Amino acid sequence: MKRTSLLLIPILLIALLLCSCNADAQDGIFSAIADSAPDAGIKVQAYLGSLNAEKSHYVLTDSGVYVIGNSTGFTPILSSSDAQIRNACLLIDSPLLYTLVSKQGSENGEDSKLLRYAVRGTYEAEADSNVKWLTTNGIYYTETESENTIHFLHNVAAVSLSGKATTKVESEDYVLVEELKDSTKTFRIYSSKTGEILAVTRPDSLSGQVVGFQVIDDSNFLIVVKNSSTYDIYSISSTEVKDTGVNLSSTPENGTIHSFHYTSEGKNYVAFKAAQYFDLLTIEDSKYSISTISTAGYATKLRTASVSNIVPSTTTGKFIVATWNNSIWEIDPTSTDDPVEIR
Amino acid sequence: MKKCTTIVIVLLVLAVLPAFCAAGYYETGDQVFSFRAGVDFPAFLSFLNDPSRNQSFSDIHMQRVGGIASISYQGYLTQNLALGGELGYQFINSLTPSLYTAVPITAKLTYVPVQTGLFDLALSANLGMAFIKYDDGKYLAPYASITLQPSFYITESWGIGIESGIMATAELYTKNATYDKYSNNAVLGMIPLALVVSYRH
């Protein structure tokens, strides 16, 4: 009895001591369970835009293009049954719907075509072929043996590249393309509405893969470069690529950095979705600092969300955040209120 | 108030039951090995610092049923009291495909007010910790349970019984400057229903 008690009491005390400390959980496990949402069986890959006074929100999922917004769930517009829809673009002004499709199993552009549809899903025509990628903001890239070209779905003249586009990341109306010619790499930034904005040579000293891109204004941009296990932030202007000296705390599971930019009280802010919560980059007088936001409404609500894409809302100052588990939110980055879910 | 009254009545009944039973079967030094397997039902999820997020059986964001299994070893300290340990495994799905799992390691104290040789009625209290995991989150959590177990001994050594009660796992954080973890302090309550096979020696 005595020996057993002497053995058990210290074990219990050590256990209780361990339990009284914060352990390895990044966020509340029970909190994540409480916030878990039912799986609808489809995965939202991108929010495309809205029509008809916010009633029709178009989303690209792993099984096709759907419309939501009337509280009736996901209404199918286009199905991925025969050809896989790799990306899509809703051209609101026209309005038209474009999809980049390739045969099932052909992920890398073989037989990839750009197809044009009416917004209710009626097929109109094949718009182009040999398409390597399409962005949700309306820029696409074709590659043949004789010519590599950046095209614009808005009325902007196409741009020929002398090299090959190896990387593309989009942000709002812009796309960053990394062009490789011989051994020289060039960052080229295009606006979907005005064409090429700038081109700057990538410094040899900058190693790593570009995994994030964020527009600040028409002439200032940020990129996130994954270098080993760190995610370093660089600024890009027409003259240089400059290390800001700050890096992200972590990255979401799917490997792509999603972010949005806003201004408040004269300061520029960029919120990056991290594995938990958001990292907030503050830019003030060309000085950069980064912190984790854990208290604002959207940061708490979406803290464990796996983000598909973030685009500006039609309401100025707000953003739409699409997540892989099918929930789509309109957030106000300056408000501590909970974000509004679009259903 | 009603709950307290019920608990007091149950404890009183358990306390006086030995008076109506045959002489005790167990002796100091007897040992019992038990193997338990069954289902568990999520009962409640209580957020200690934000009750507005509490979820009960009807609206908890978990599947309706999960599973449990455990092994335990106990030795009798007195005729009615046995002390030992238990190693378990619990799992249940949330509403997403993600699985919640817990591996409780506990000290187990059992009071056996009814012991006829053929039939035992045991009230057990477990206290210890559980390694819990969900998605990317891992946590070493305080864990406690109270269970009631009637058992029938088919042979002199082997018995079979049913166990149920309440199991509570807590997630407790101190105030943290980086993350607002403090608001995530919560207790998950589960109700087990398990088949127990026991070997006594």
HADDOCK unambig.tbl for C-alpha pairs under 7 A between the chains (distance, minus, plus):
assign (segid A and resid 1 and name CA) (segid B and resid 77 and name CA) 6.41 0.50 0.50
assign (segid A and resid 12 and name CA) (segid B and resid 128 and name CA) 6.55 0.50 0.50
assign (segid A and resid 15 and name CA) (segid B and resid 128 and name CA) 6.47 0.50 0.50
assign (segid A and resid 15 and name CA) (segid B and resid 129 and name CA) 6.31 0.50 0.50
assign (segid A and resid 16 and name CA) (segid B and resid 142 and name CA) 6.95 0.50 0.50
assign (segid A and resid 19 and name CA) (segid B and resid 140 and name CA) 5.99 0.50 0.50
assign (segid A and resid 19 and name CA) (segid B and resid 141 and name CA) 5.58 0.50 0.50
assign (segid A and resid 19 and name CA) (segid B and resid 142 and name CA) 5.69 0.50 0.50
assign (segid A and resid 22 and name CA) (segid B and resid 173 and name CA) 5.54 0.50 0.50
assign (segid A and resid 22 and name CA) (segid B and resid 174 and name CA) 6.83 0.50 0.50
assign (segid A and resid 23 and name CA) (segid B and resid 139 and name CA) 5.40 0.50 0.50
assign (segid A and resid 23 and name CA) (segid B and resid 140 and name CA) 6.12 0.50 0.50
assign (segid A and resid 24 and name CA) (segid B and resid 138 and name CA) 5.58 0.50 0.50
assign (segid A and resid 24 and name CA) (segid B and resid 139 and name CA) 5.54 0.50 0.50
assign (segid A and resid 25 and name CA) (segid B and resid 137 and name CA) 4.56 0.50 0.50
assign (segid A and resid 25 and name CA) (segid B and resid 138 and name CA) 4.63 0.50 0.50
assign (segid A and resid 25 and name CA) (segid B and resid 139 and name CA) 5.18 0.50 0.50
assign (segid A and resid 26 and name CA) (segid B and resid 137 and name CA) 6.00 0.50 0.50
assign (segid A and resid 27 and name CA) (segid B and resid 137 and name CA) 6.73 0.50 0.50
assign (segid A and resid 27 and name CA) (segid B and resid 181 and name CA) 6.40 0.50 0.50
assign (segid A and resid 28 and name CA) (segid B and resid 181 and name CA) 6.40 0.50 0.50
assign (segid A and resid 28 and name CA) (segid B and resid 184 and name CA) 5.20 0.50 0.50
assign (segid A and resid 29 and name CA) (segid B and resid 134 and name CA) 6.24 0.50 0.50
assign (segid A and resid 29 and name CA) (segid B and resid 137 and name CA) 5.94 0.50 0.50
assign (segid A and resid 30 and name CA) (segid B and resid 186 and name CA) 6.63 0.50 0.50
assign (segid A and resid 31 and name CA) (segid B and resid 184 and name CA) 5.77 0.50 0.50
assign (segid A and resid 33 and name CA) (segid B and resid 61 and name CA) 6.31 0.50 0.50
assign (segid A and resid 33 and name CA) (segid B and resid 94 and name CA) 6.13 0.50 0.50
assign (segid A and resid 34 and name CA) (segid B and resid 61 and name CA) 5.50 0.50 0.50
assign (segid A and resid 36 and name CA) (segid B and resid 61 and name CA) 6.47 0.50 0.50
assign (segid A and resid 36 and name CA) (segid B and resid 94 and name CA) 6.83 0.50 0.50
assign (segid A and resid 36 and name CA) (segid B and resid 95 and name CA) 5.93 0.50 0.50
assign (segid A and resid 36 and name CA) (segid B and resid 96 and name CA) 6.15 0.50 0.50
assign (segid A and resid 37 and name CA) (segid B and resid 95 and name CA) 5.71 0.50 0.50
assign (segid A and resid 37 and name CA) (segid B and resid 96 and name CA) 6.08 0.50 0.50
assign (segid A and resid 38 and name CA) (segid B and resid 95 and name CA) 4.75 0.50 0.50
assign (segid A and resid 38 and name CA) (segid B and resid 96 and name CA) 5.41 0.50 0.50
assign (segid A and resid 39 and name CA) (segid B and resid 95 and name CA) 6.88 0.50 0.50
assign (segid A and resid 39 and name CA) (segid B and resid 96 and name CA) 5.41 0.50 0.50
assign (segid A and resid 294 and name CA) (segid B and resid 179 and name CA) 5.65 0.50 0.50
assign (segid A and resid 294 and name CA) (segid B and resid 180 and name CA) 6.04 0.50 0.50
assign (segid A and resid 295 and name CA) (segid B and resid 180 and name CA) 6.80 0.50 0.50
